[in-house]
Amino acid sequence: EGQLFGYPECCIDNFLENGYSENGFEGQGQELLFYWACPGCKITPELIPFYREIYESLDKREDENSRNSDLFKKAAVSALIMVALGSGLKAQDAHLLPVKDDMDKNYLNYQEEILSGYFTLSSPEKEYLAYKYFQLIDSLPNDTVQDSCYKIDHKMRGVVECPICGEMVNMGYVEIHNPMRNLKIELDYMALHFMEKGSFSHGDSIDFQRVDLKKLKQIFVHRDDSHDSAQVAFDNDQDGLVDSVESLFGMQPDDKDSDDNQLLDGDQAAEQLVGEISELPLIFDSDSVPDDRVYILFELYYGLEECNICGKSVNMGNAIITNPEKDVSYRMPIIALHYLAHGCFAYAGDLHENEINVASLYNVLNMETSIESSELKARDYEINLKTYPNPFNSELTIEFQLPRNCHAKINIYNLLGQKIATVFDKKISQGAFQSNWYGKNDRGDNVSSGIYFLELIIEHSPEEPQRNKIRRVLLVQ
């Protein structure tokens, strides 16, 4: 019931455990609340002035029948609080065109909010992401360079009239390039005109086009180093990604930039993960979850959590990603999604501080290696790897066939990304080979039932990049 009415989660937990414990708020606003605040609560002091202001406004309005009704006041306050928190920001400029699936009125749809780290589900701030990207574009050099983003203007002999303000805008376009990733995007000058006003849509409310924010973010990803101070553990090459899971993304644990695009491997892996998450169907009602595809469910609370790095406020609730076919879920606070969108797996808000479990998230999302580097994924080199039976009880058979002489190694990882066993490690000639895993770690101890990752690593020479194949296996004992 407390969650239903949006009471702070910390206060709900404390009340269930300790009841009406001394909290220091008696006489300081506790009498205004429907819930019992927990000792040292960080959220309640911010809510009390808001409640008190509404109470005082009700004192001026109440009539003879409700003058002594505290119940009426509290019910009215609760309703007004919910309306105030959910009302959002009203457009100050007609260029801010309505956006479908814009739940918190910040002129971004759900997918764009996940991708950009603006998924707050709170009262929107008076800042517009489109304007920030306009400033970035405006600051780019017009000269072709190889180590940073640049733009090329294509102005034409003609103008078009803005349907909102009537300003005449050149009918040409600008190319924005990222030479490190071989990416570019073309934007009409009219699109830039609307972005300057805070909108990714341009045109009018009936006939409009929308800037591809995902592509724009990929181009400017090198400029987003704001959260890089959030470091993860067990990261020897300091690329922001735990060494033991780099192979899941086709990356090297001893090279911070595996495909030489001047982008840290951690940033690139985070970009892939948040891209997958943004495509998931959004569920708010646990009674309407799909049973045939991965989905994301949000637990929302009427309370905010602040990012310790940029100060952005997000809903203090949780995101739960579920894969019904595997019957597995991964739960993380919404502040973690904010950090992931900025390329970081470690997160720190004023309520939550931890690291995203990359292997677990990778598993839930059914992800496969997606880096398209020709060096890391040579198309002319086939590695045939089979594992059976899967699920298995006591013995897993591993068969693989290789076209060239090499050094082959097979490692087993748990869902935390920790290597628990090496079942094959030798130089071999080309041909077919077989190995087995008996559900034991390197110490000879039986491991528990669950999902494990099997990685086949192939090395030819120091001059050639290593190649790998990943398989998920399920041990049932």
Buried (B, 14 or more C-beta within 10 A) or exposed (E): EBEEBBBBBBBBEBBEEEEEEEBEBEEEBBEBBBBBBBEEBBBBEEBBEBBEEBBEEBEEEBEEEBEEEEEBBBEBBBEBBEEEBBEBBEBEEEBBBEBEEBBBBBBBBBBBBBBBBBBBBBBBBEEBBBBBBBEBBEEBEEEEEEEBBBBBEEEEEEBBEBBBEEEEBBBBBBEBBBBBBEBBBEBBBBBBBBBBBBBBBBBEEEEBEBBBBBBBBBBBBBBBEBBBEBEBEEBEBEBBBBBBBBBBBBBBBEBBBBBEBBBBBBBBBBBBBBBBBBEBEBBEEEEEEEEEEBBBBBBBBBBBBBBBBEEBBBBBBBBBBBBBEBEBBBBBBBBBBBBBBBBBBBBBBBBBEBBBBBBBBBBBBEBEBBBEBEEBBEEEEEBEBEBEEBEBEEEBBBEBEBEEEBBBBBBBBBBEBBBBBEBBEEEBEEEEBEBEBEBBBEEEEEBEEEBBBBBBBBBBEEEEBBBBBBBBBBBEE
